[in-house]
Amino acid sequence: MNWALLGKWEWGLLSNENSLCLQVLRNKYLHQKSFLDVSPSPGDSWSWKSIYKTKSLIQKITCRFSGDRRSTIIWKHLWVLSIEGFKLTPKGRLCLGQFLVANFILEDGSWDLTRLLNTFDTMVALKIPYIRVPKTYRSDFWF
């Protein structure tokens, strides 16, 4: 099996590359969801199941870069590089809802440390402010 080719297709699906092949795969298997949010069905093609097998590898080396932070969901997306596995630990019960990274940034562009400490485990909350908040706005993307 050509793992490099399969990983390249998966990366294309994740980063929204726009080739005809990737458009077909997105329309057939993703149904407006992220590649990281789906799993193969028993009736899916061998090719799709093979692409899906590279998911664990991509998750180890991929992180969501927050441009304007308006589409990065704190519990769902992998976005903090300094945390092992990029997984965040909530403080107490997991907060329900689609909290965005943008909800933790103040008007002046700095991190809201009080809100971070109230939401995340202390070690995690103290690492997040080291993530630079860009001055220019652009859409969030994977890298």
Protein Blocks (a to p, Z undefined) as FASTA:
>chain_A
ZZklmmmmmmmmmnopabfklmmmmmmmnnopafklpccdfkbcfklmmmmmmmmmmmmm
gccddfklpmbcfklpccbfklghhiacdehjadedjddfklmccfkopacfklmmmmmc
fklmmmmmmpccdfbdcddddZZ
